[in-house]
Amino acid sequence: MRILLDEDVPVQVLDPLRHVLHGHDVDHIDHLTWKGRKDQVVLQHARASKYEVFVTNNLKQRNVPEEC
């Protein structure tokens, strides 16, 4: 499974998640060229890159149907 952590998720959780989620690819948006882009653009890139899970701390995202 491919998992992408949004930029509002602390980058410090990346290594522990990679350690406990053996067999899964866990990336952080800070390590990609997508940092600072609008969420809808990030979600399009994530979908095209075959990410299956997008983890965010952005509570406002629940109010935008296109981002849910």
C-alpha positions as CSV (number, residue, x, y, z in Angstrom):
1,M,0.0,0.0,0.0
2,R,1.2,3.5,-0.8
3,I,0.6,6.1,1.9
4,L,1.1,9.9,1.6
5,L,1.4,12.2,4.6
6,D,0.3,15.7,4.1
7,E,2.5,18.7,5.0
8,D,0.5,19.4,8.1
9,V,1.4,16.0,9.5
10,P,4.7,16.2,11.4
11,V,7.5,14.9,9.3
12,Q,8.9,13.3,12.5
13,V,6.2,10.5,12.2
14,L,7.5,9.3,8.9
15,D,10.3,7.1,10.1
16,P,8.2,5.5,12.9
17,L,5.4,4.7,10.5
18,R,7.9,3.2,8.0
19,H,9.2,1.1,10.8
20,V,5.8,-0.3,11.9
21,L,4.2,-0.5,8.5
22,H,6.4,-3.1,6.9
23,G,5.7,-3.8,3.3
24,H,4.0,-0.4,2.8
25,D,5.5,2.7,1.1
26,V,5.1,5.7,3.3
27,D,6.1,9.1,1.9
28,H,5.8,12.7,3.2
29,I,4.8,15.6,1.0
30,D,7.8,17.5,2.2
31,H,10.0,15.1,0.3
32,L,8.1,15.5,-2.9
33,T,7.8,18.5,-5.3
34,W,4.1,18.9,-4.2
35,K,4.8,20.9,-1.1
36,G,2.8,24.2,-0.9
37,R,0.3,23.2,-3.6
38,K,-3.4,23.3,-3.1
39,D,-4.9,20.1,-1.7
40,Q,-7.0,19.3,-4.8
41,V,-3.8,19.4,-6.9
42,V,-2.0,17.3,-4.4
43,L,-4.8,14.8,-4.4
44,Q,-4.8,14.6,-8.2
45,H,-1.0,13.9,-8.2
46,A,-1.4,11.4,-5.4
47,R,-4.1,9.5,-7.3
48,A,-2.0,9.5,-10.5
49,S,1.0,8.3,-8.5
50,K,-1.0,5.4,-7.1
51,Y,-1.2,6.5,-3.5
52,E,-4.0,4.7,-1.8
53,V,-4.1,6.6,1.5
54,F,-3.7,10.3,2.2
55,V,-3.2,11.3,5.8
56,T,-3.9,14.9,6.9
57,N,-4.4,17.0,10.0
58,N,-6.5,19.5,8.1
59,L,-9.9,19.5,9.6
60,K,-11.2,22.0,7.1
61,Q,-10.7,19.4,4.4
62,R,-13.9,17.6,5.6
63,N,-15.9,20.7,4.5
64,V,-14.8,20.4,0.8
65,P,-16.5,17.4,-0.9
66,E,-13.9,17.3,-3.7
67,E,-11.2,16.7,-1.0
68,C,-13.0,14.0,0.9
